[in-house]
Amino acid sequence: MGPVQTVLLVCFAALLVLVVAEVVTSRRYARFLLQLAALGGAALLLRLWIGFPRLADGGRRSFGAEANAWLMIGLIFGCILVGIAAHHVFFLKGAFSWAKLLKSLLISPIILLPLVGSLQDTSSFGPMQIFSFCLLAFQNGFFWRIALEGAQATLKP
């Protein structure tokens, strides 16, 4: 299993645990069912679309060498997480909530997948290209909620 599949599985599992823990403490069953349906729908969509958790292309891996793939995906993923956390703290209203931050962090594969899809082979990347992708990943993490809110506003009648 590649780095992207590992990140997706870990985030899906952690989000499922968080959603179950939330329903146990809050007893909000309608919200739980909605979140569970969304998580299941996302997993089903990924399964039908790319064969997740297997590789969709029969085992071909991008990013060059396997060690290089783990490093590059780790850097990009880390920058996305830092961007999401920075957004959470920057726009914080009221008391800090670890649960809200953790939920935000666990949706990070939504941001990771398009960035990973834009990379082919990182073995020839120089330091400036790697830094640029890390900066882009941080920016995408920081502005993820703003982009989704803007898209949601255009969908309203």
Residue frames as a rotation matrix with the C-alpha (Angstrom) as fourth column:
MET 1
0.589 0.808 0.000 0.00
0.808 -0.589 0.000 0.00
0.000 0.000 -1.000 0.00
GLY 2
-0.196 -0.676 0.711 1.33
0.675 -0.619 -0.402 3.42
0.712 0.400 0.577 -0.95
PRO 3
-0.896 -0.266 -0.355 1.61
0.443 -0.568 -0.694 6.57
-0.017 -0.779 0.627 1.15
VAL 4
-0.712 0.686 0.151 -1.61
-0.593 -0.702 0.394 8.15
0.376 0.191 0.907 -0.13
GLN 5
0.077 0.753 -0.653 -3.63
-0.067 0.658 0.750 5.03
0.995 -0.014 0.101 0.62
THR 6
-0.384 -0.297 -0.874 -2.08
0.804 0.358 -0.475 4.85
0.455 -0.885 0.101 4.10
VAL 7
-1.000 0.022 0.009 -2.94
-0.024 -0.905 -0.425 8.50
-0.001 -0.425 0.905 4.83
LEU 8
-0.384 0.920 -0.074 -6.50
-0.637 -0.207 0.742 7.97
0.668 0.332 0.666 3.62
LEU 9
0.070 0.409 -0.910 -7.02
0.320 0.855 0.409 4.84
0.945 -0.319 -0.071 5.70
VAL 10
-0.666 -0.379 -0.643 -5.60
0.720 -0.102 -0.686 6.43
0.195 -0.920 0.341 8.85
CYS 11
-0.942 0.324 0.089 -7.78
-0.333 -0.934 -0.126 9.55
0.042 -0.149 0.988 8.43
PHE 12
-0.149 0.926 -0.346 -10.92
-0.446 0.250 0.859 7.52
0.882 0.283 0.376 7.68
ALA 13
-0.050 0.090 -0.995 -10.33
0.634 0.772 0.038 5.33
0.772 -0.629 -0.095 10.75
ALA 14
-0.843 -0.327 -0.426 -9.53
0.537 -0.497 -0.681 8.26
0.011 -0.804 0.595 13.05
LEU 15
-0.771 0.619 0.147 -12.56
-0.560 -0.770 0.307 10.22
0.304 0.155 0.940 11.85
LEU 16
0.019 0.778 -0.628 -14.80
-0.080 0.627 0.775 7.19
0.997 0.036 0.074 12.42
VAL 17
-0.320 -0.209 -0.924 -13.47
0.850 0.367 -0.378 6.87
0.418 -0.907 0.060 15.98
LEU 18
-0.992 -0.078 -0.097 -14.02
0.111 -0.906 -0.408 10.59
-0.056 -0.415 0.908 16.58
VAL 19
-0.470 0.882 -0.018 -17.59
-0.584 -0.296 0.756 10.45
0.662 0.366 0.655 15.22
VAL 20
0.107 0.480 -0.870 -18.41
0.371 0.793 0.483 7.44
0.923 -0.374 -0.093 17.43
ALA 21
-0.606 -0.382 -0.698 -16.87
0.783 -0.134 -0.607 9.14
0.138 -0.914 0.381 20.48
GLU 22
-0.947 0.272 0.171 -18.90
-0.269 -0.962 0.040 12.25
0.176 -0.008 0.984 19.74
VAL 23
-0.104 0.969 -0.225 -22.20
-0.377 0.171 0.910 10.35
0.920 0.179 0.348 19.59
VAL 24
-0.077 0.024 -0.997 -21.39
0.739 0.673 -0.040 8.59
0.670 -0.739 -0.070 22.87
THR 25
-0.769 -0.308 -0.560 -20.81
0.625 -0.545 -0.559 11.90
-0.133 -0.780 0.612 24.65
SER 26
-0.918 0.366 -0.153 -23.44
-0.380 -0.921 0.080 14.08
-0.112 0.132 0.985 22.96
ARG 27
-0.514 0.738 0.437 -26.23
0.436 0.664 -0.608 11.55
-0.739 -0.121 -0.663 22.19
ARG 28
0.012 0.458 -0.889 -26.95
-0.668 -0.658 -0.348 13.41
-0.744 0.598 0.298 18.94
TYR 29
-0.154 -0.053 0.987 -27.95
0.270 0.958 0.094 10.42
-0.950 0.281 -0.134 16.84
ALA 30
0.846 0.491 0.209 -29.22
0.342 -0.199 -0.919 12.31
-0.409 0.848 -0.336 13.78
ARG 31
0.637 -0.698 -0.326 -25.90
-0.755 -0.650 -0.081 14.12
-0.155 0.298 -0.942 13.42
PHE 32
-0.204 -0.711 0.673 -24.06
-0.493 0.668 0.557 10.83
-0.846 -0.218 -0.487 13.94
LEU 33
0.245 0.382 0.891 -26.04
0.508 0.733 -0.454 9.12
-0.826 0.564 -0.014 11.18
LEU 34
0.986 0.100 -0.135 -25.43
-0.043 -0.624 -0.780 12.04
-0.162 0.775 -0.611 8.82
GLN 35
0.289 -0.954 -0.076 -21.68
-0.911 -0.299 0.285 12.02
-0.294 -0.013 -0.956 9.50
LEU 36
-0.231 -0.329 0.916 -21.54
-0.164 0.941 0.296 8.24
-0.959 -0.081 -0.272 9.20
ALA 37
0.640 0.531 0.555 -23.42
0.481 0.286 -0.829 8.38
-0.599 0.797 -0.072 5.89
ALA 38
0.876 -0.369 -0.311 -21.05
-0.480 -0.737 -0.477 11.04
-0.053 0.567 -0.822 4.57
LEU 39
-0.070 -0.945 0.319 -18.01
-0.830 0.233 0.508 9.01
-0.554 -0.229 -0.800 5.62
GLY 40
-0.082 0.129 0.988 -19.44
0.214 0.971 -0.109 5.85
-0.973 0.203 -0.108 4.10
GLY 41
0.884 0.452 0.123 -20.37
0.240 -0.212 -0.947 7.70
-0.402 0.866 -0.296 0.91
ALA 42
0.549 -0.766 -0.334 -16.86
-0.822 -0.567 -0.051 9.09
-0.150 0.303 -0.941 0.57
ALA 43
-0.330 -0.669 0.666 -15.36
-0.509 0.720 0.472 5.63
-0.795 -0.183 -0.578 1.10
LEU 44
0.252 0.518 0.817 -17.75
0.443 0.689 -0.573 4.11
-0.860 0.507 -0.055 -1.44
LEU 45
0.953 0.074 -0.293 -17.00
-0.189 -0.611 -0.769 6.84
-0.236 0.788 -0.568 -3.97
LEU 46
0.117 -0.988 -0.105 -13.27
-0.945 -0.143 0.293 6.27
-0.304 0.065 -0.950 -3.59
ARG 47
-0.276 -0.165 0.947 -13.78
-0.124 0.983 0.135 2.52
-0.953 -0.080 -0.292 -3.89
LEU 48
0.563 0.598 0.571 -15.81
0.495 0.310 -0.812 2.81
-0.662 0.739 -0.121 -7.09
TRP 49
0.935 -0.160 -0.317 -13.71
-0.319 -0.772 -0.550 5.58
-0.157 0.615 -0.773 -8.62
ILE 50
0.227 -0.950 -0.214 -10.13
-0.893 -0.116 -0.435 4.44
0.388 0.290 -0.875 -7.93
GLY 51
0.424 -0.022 -0.905 -10.50
0.031 0.999 -0.009 1.03
0.905 -0.024 0.425 -6.31
PHE 52
-0.260 -0.529 0.808 -9.44
-0.752 -0.414 -0.513 2.34
0.606 -0.741 -0.290 -2.90
PRO 53
0.713 -0.695 -0.096 -7.60
-0.365 -0.484 0.796 1.01
-0.599 -0.532 -0.598 -0.91
ARG 54
0.224 -0.659 0.718 -5.84
0.741 0.594 0.314 -0.77
-0.633 0.461 0.621 -3.79
LEU 55
-0.590 -0.483 -0.647 -3.96
-0.110 -0.746 0.657 1.18
-0.800 0.459 0.387 -6.43
ALA 56
0.441 0.873 -0.208 -6.23
-0.274 -0.090 -0.958 2.08
-0.855 0.479 0.199 -9.32
ASP 57
0.496 -0.290 -0.818 -3.60
-0.868 -0.183 -0.462 1.59
-0.016 0.939 -0.342 -11.98
GLY 58
0.912 -0.040 -0.407 -2.64
-0.051 0.977 -0.208 -2.01
0.406 0.211 0.889 -11.22
GLY 59
0.676 -0.651 -0.344 0.35
0.686 0.388 0.616 -1.27
-0.268 -0.652 0.709 -9.05
ARG 60
0.001 -0.687 0.726 2.06
0.726 -0.499 -0.473 1.60
0.688 0.528 0.499 -10.86
ARG 61
0.428 0.066 -0.901 3.35
0.808 -0.474 0.349 4.14
-0.404 -0.878 -0.256 -8.39
SER 62
0.690 -0.210 0.693 4.11
0.290 -0.797 -0.530 7.76
0.663 0.567 -0.489 -9.11
PHE 63
0.907 -0.336 0.255 6.73
-0.420 -0.663 0.620 9.96
-0.039 -0.669 -0.742 -7.46
GLY 64
0.111 -0.941 -0.320 9.75
-0.724 0.144 -0.675 7.87
0.681 0.306 -0.665 -8.48
ALA 65
-0.646 -0.482 -0.593 11.35
0.016 0.767 -0.641 5.77
0.764 -0.423 -0.488 -5.75
GLU 66
0.249 0.807 -0.535 9.17
0.577 0.320 0.752 4.52
0.778 -0.496 -0.386 -2.89
ALA 67
-0.166 -0.373 -0.913 11.27
0.965 -0.250 -0.073 6.28
-0.201 -0.893 0.401 -0.22
ASN 68
-0.976 -0.194 0.103 11.02
0.216 -0.930 0.297 9.54
0.038 0.312 0.949 -2.17
ALA 69
-0.293 0.946 0.140 7.23
0.162 -0.095 0.982 9.13
0.942 0.311 -0.126 -2.40
TRP 70
0.300 0.395 -0.868 6.86
0.889 0.215 0.405 8.74
0.346 -0.893 -0.287 1.36
LEU 71
-0.537 -0.592 -0.602 9.06
0.761 -0.647 -0.042 11.79
-0.364 -0.480 0.798 1.97
MET 72
-0.943 0.166 0.288 7.26
0.046 -0.793 0.608 14.04
0.329 0.587 0.740 -0.52
ILE 73
-0.009 0.995 -0.095 3.76
0.272 0.093 0.958 12.98
0.962 -0.017 -0.271 0.56
GLY 74
0.120 -0.015 -0.993 4.81
0.988 0.103 0.118 13.35
0.101 -0.995 0.027 4.20
LEU 75
-0.834 -0.471 -0.288 6.05
0.490 -0.872 0.009 16.89
-0.255 -0.133 0.958 3.58
ILE 76
-0.727 0.620 0.294 2.94
-0.103 -0.523 0.846 17.89
0.678 0.585 0.444 1.64
PHE 77
0.160 0.830 -0.534 0.62
0.523 0.388 0.759 16.27
0.837 -0.401 -0.372 4.17
GLY 78
-0.198 -0.331 -0.923 2.45
0.973 -0.178 -0.145 17.89
-0.116 -0.927 0.358 7.08
CYS 79
-0.983 -0.183 -0.004 2.17
0.179 -0.966 0.189 21.33
-0.039 0.185 0.982 5.46
ILE 80
-0.345 0.933 0.100 -1.55
0.021 -0.099 0.995 20.81
0.938 0.345 0.015 4.86
LEU 81
0.228 0.415 -0.881 -2.03
0.845 0.366 0.390 19.88
0.484 -0.833 -0.267 8.54
VAL 82
-0.577 -0.498 -0.647 -0.08
0.749 -0.639 -0.175 22.94
-0.326 -0.586 0.742 9.69
GLY 83
-0.919 0.274 0.285 -2.17
-0.037 -0.777 0.628 25.13
0.394 0.566 0.724 7.36
ILE 84
0.013 0.972 -0.234 -5.44
0.291 0.220 0.931 23.72
0.957 -0.080 -0.280 8.71
ALA 85
0.111 -0.040 -0.993 -4.27
0.991 0.076 0.108 24.18
0.071 -0.996 0.048 12.30
ALA 86
-0.866 -0.462 -0.194 -3.13
0.468 -0.884 0.016 27.74
-0.179 -0.077 0.981 11.54
HIS 87
-0.586 0.740 0.331 -6.56
-0.061 -0.448 0.892 28.53
0.808 0.503 0.307 10.05
HIS 88
0.231 0.702 -0.674 -8.28
0.660 0.396 0.639 27.07
0.715 -0.592 -0.372 13.11
VAL 89
-0.150 -0.371 -0.917 -6.22
0.948 -0.316 -0.027 29.20
-0.280 -0.873 0.399 15.50
PHE 90
-0.945 -0.290 0.152 -6.30
0.326 -0.882 0.342 32.33
0.034 0.372 0.927 13.33
PHE 91
-0.504 0.832 0.232 -10.09
-0.313 -0.427 0.849 32.37
0.805 0.355 0.475 13.01
LEU 92
-0.605 0.222 -0.764 -10.79
0.678 0.646 -0.349 31.08
0.416 -0.730 -0.542 16.53
LYS 93
-0.321 0.601 0.732 -13.91
-0.540 -0.751 0.380 32.51
0.778 -0.273 0.566 18.12
GLY 94
0.738 0.587 0.332 -14.65
-0.589 0.321 0.742 31.44
0.329 -0.743 0.583 21.66
ALA 95
0.401 -0.552 0.731 -12.95
-0.622 0.423 0.660 28.61
-0.673 -0.719 -0.174 23.49
PHE 96
-0.377 -0.639 -0.671 -10.39
-0.916 0.363 0.169 26.37
0.135 0.678 -0.722 21.81
SER 97
0.594 0.608 0.527 -11.71
-0.628 0.760 -0.168 22.90
-0.503 -0.231 0.833 21.01
TRP 98
-0.538 -0.820 0.194 -9.39
-0.564 0.521 0.641 19.97
-0.627 0.236 -0.742 20.31
ALA 99
-0.174 0.545 0.820 -12.29
0.441 0.788 -0.430 17.99
-0.880 0.287 -0.377 18.85
LYS 100
0.833 0.488 -0.260 -13.07
0.034 -0.514 -0.857 20.68
-0.552 0.706 -0.445 16.25
LEU 101
0.190 -0.856 -0.481 -9.40
-0.900 -0.348 0.264 20.97
-0.393 0.382 -0.836 15.34
LEU 102
-0.593 -0.428 0.682 -9.05
-0.233 0.902 0.364 17.20
-0.771 0.057 -0.634 15.04
LYS 103
0.320 0.779 0.538 -12.13
0.471 0.362 -0.804 16.98
-0.822 0.511 -0.251 12.79
SER 104
0.815 -0.071 -0.575 -10.69
-0.444 -0.715 -0.540 19.67
-0.373 0.696 -0.614 10.57
LEU 105
-0.190 -0.980 -0.061 -7.35
-0.857 0.135 0.497 17.87
-0.479 0.146 -0.866 10.41
LEU 106
-0.432 0.026 0.902 -8.97
0.055 0.998 -0.003 14.56
-0.900 0.048 -0.433 9.50
ILE 107
0.727 0.661 0.185 -10.60
0.247 0.000 -0.969 15.94
-0.640 0.750 -0.164 6.36
SER 108
0.150 -0.779 -0.609 -7.15
-0.539 -0.581 0.610 16.82
-0.829 0.237 -0.507 5.04
PRO 109
-0.503 -0.350 0.790 -7.14
0.418 0.702 0.577 14.02
-0.757 0.620 -0.207 2.42
ILE 110
0.618 0.740 0.265 -9.69
0.649 -0.290 -0.703 16.12
-0.443 0.607 -0.660 0.51
ILE 111
0.807 -0.397 -0.438 -6.89
-0.463 -0.885 -0.050 18.63
-0.368 0.243 -0.898 0.07
LEU 112
-0.095 -0.929 0.358 -4.08
-0.408 0.365 0.837 16.09
-0.908 -0.066 -0.413 -0.30
LEU 113
0.155 0.192 0.969 -5.53
0.560 0.791 -0.247 14.15
-0.814 0.581 0.016 -3.23
PRO 114
0.963 0.201 0.180 -5.57
0.256 -0.478 -0.840 17.02
-0.083 0.855 -0.512 -5.78
LEU 115
0.547 -0.830 -0.113 -2.03
-0.783 -0.555 0.281 18.04
-0.295 -0.065 -0.953 -4.84
VAL 116
-0.168 -0.593 0.787 -0.77
-0.212 0.802 0.559 14.48
-0.963 -0.074 -0.260 -5.14
GLY 117
0.497 0.461 0.735 -2.58
0.588 0.443 -0.677 14.14
-0.638 0.769 -0.051 -8.46
SER 118
0.973 -0.138 -0.184 -0.63
-0.223 -0.765 -0.604 17.09
-0.057 0.629 -0.776 -9.84
LEU 119
0.100 -0.984 0.145 2.72
-0.847 -0.008 0.532 15.40
-0.523 -0.176 -0.834 -9.14
GLN 120
0.815 0.113 -0.568 4.21
-0.446 0.747 -0.492 12.73
0.369 0.655 0.660 -11.36
ASP 121
0.525 -0.731 -0.436 7.85
0.692 0.665 -0.281 12.08
0.495 -0.154 0.855 -10.50
THR 122
0.984 -0.100 0.148 9.50
-0.166 -0.815 0.555 13.93
0.065 -0.570 -0.819 -7.65
SER 123
0.579 -0.815 0.028 12.91
0.710 0.521 0.475 12.32
-0.401 -0.255 0.880 -8.06
SER 124
-0.191 -0.669 0.718 14.07
0.902 -0.408 -0.141 15.25
0.388 0.621 0.682 -10.23
PHE 125
0.795 0.539 0.280 12.64
0.378 -0.799 0.467 17.99
0.475 -0.266 -0.839 -7.99
GLY 126
-0.395 -0.889 0.232 15.03
0.373 -0.386 -0.844 20.59
0.840 -0.247 0.484 -6.67
PRO 127
-0.697 0.066 -0.714 14.78
0.707 -0.107 -0.699 22.28
-0.123 -0.992 0.028 -3.28
MET 128
-0.889 0.373 -0.265 12.86
-0.376 -0.926 -0.042 25.25
-0.261 0.062 0.963 -4.72
GLN 129
-0.436 0.759 -0.483 10.21
-0.442 0.287 0.850 23.01
0.784 0.584 0.210 -6.31
ILE 130
-0.365 0.264 -0.893 9.79
0.693 0.717 -0.072 21.04
0.621 -0.645 -0.445 -3.09
PHE 131
-0.847 0.028 -0.531 9.50
0.389 -0.648 -0.654 24.27
-0.362 -0.761 0.538 -1.09
SER 132
-0.795 0.570 -0.207 6.93
-0.588 -0.640 0.495 25.59
0.150 0.515 0.844 -3.59
PHE 133
-0.260 0.715 -0.649 4.78
0.016 0.675 0.738 22.46
0.965 0.181 -0.187 -3.24
CYS 134
-0.495 0.044 -0.868 5.04
0.845 0.260 -0.468 22.67
0.205 -0.965 -0.166 0.55
LEU 135
-0.930 0.157 -0.333 3.99
-0.043 -0.944 -0.326 26.33
-0.366 -0.289 0.885 0.46
LEU 136
-0.570 0.754 -0.327 1.09
-0.581 -0.088 0.810 25.47
0.582 0.651 0.488 -1.86
ALA 137
-0.299 0.425 -0.854 0.08
0.490 0.836 0.245 22.66
0.819 -0.345 -0.459 0.51
PHE 138
-0.750 0.005 -0.662 0.12
0.616 -0.359 -0.701 25.04
-0.241 -0.933 0.267 3.51
GLN 139
-0.874 0.420 -0.246 -1.93
-0.468 -0.864 0.186 27.58
-0.134 0.278 0.951 1.54
ASN 140
-0.392 0.751 -0.531 -4.48
-0.278 0.454 0.847 24.94
0.877 0.479 0.031 0.52
GLY 141
-0.393 0.198 -0.898 -4.72
0.784 0.582 -0.215 23.79
0.480 -0.789 -0.384 4.14
PHE 142
-0.876 0.009 -0.483 -5.15
0.312 -0.752 -0.581 27.33
-0.368 -0.660 0.655 5.43
PHE 143
-0.687 0.593 -0.420 -7.85
-0.688 -0.717 0.114 28.29
-0.234 0.367 0.900 2.93
TRP 144
-0.942 0.317 -0.113 -9.71
0.240 0.867 0.436 24.95
0.236 0.383 -0.893 2.67
ARG 145
-0.377 0.851 -0.366 -12.73
0.779 0.078 -0.622 26.14
-0.501 -0.520 -0.692 4.64
ILE 146
-0.283 0.229 -0.931 -12.96
-0.265 -0.952 -0.154 29.48
-0.922 0.204 0.330 2.86
ALA 147
-0.860 -0.067 -0.506 -12.97
-0.510 0.151 0.847 27.72
0.020 0.986 -0.164 -0.53
LEU 148
-0.787 0.598 -0.154 -15.70
0.583 0.802 0.133 25.31
0.203 0.015 -0.979 0.61
GLU 149
-0.258 0.705 -0.660 -17.81
0.526 -0.471 -0.708 28.13
-0.810 -0.530 -0.250 2.07
GLY 150
-0.496 0.019 -0.868 -17.51
-0.576 -0.755 0.312 30.05
-0.650 0.655 0.386 -1.21
ALA 151
-0.932 0.165 -0.322 -18.59
-0.160 0.611 0.776 26.97
0.325 0.775 -0.543 -3.17
GLN 152
-0.598 0.742 -0.303 -21.50
0.788 0.473 -0.394 26.40
-0.149 -0.475 -0.867 -0.80
ALA 153
-0.341 0.455 -0.823 -22.65
0.041 -0.867 -0.496 30.02
-0.939 -0.202 0.277 -1.17
THR 154
-0.690 0.063 -0.721 -22.88
-0.702 -0.300 0.646 29.61
-0.176 0.952 0.251 -4.95
LEU 155
-0.899 0.355 -0.257 -24.98
0.238 0.888 0.393 26.46
0.368 0.292 -0.883 -4.55
LYS 156
-0.575 0.720 -0.388 -27.68
0.463 -0.105 -0.880 28.15
-0.675 -0.686 -0.273 -2.47
PRO 157
-0.131 0.601 0.788 -30.79
0.978 -0.051 0.201 29.19
0.161 0.797 -0.582 -4.48
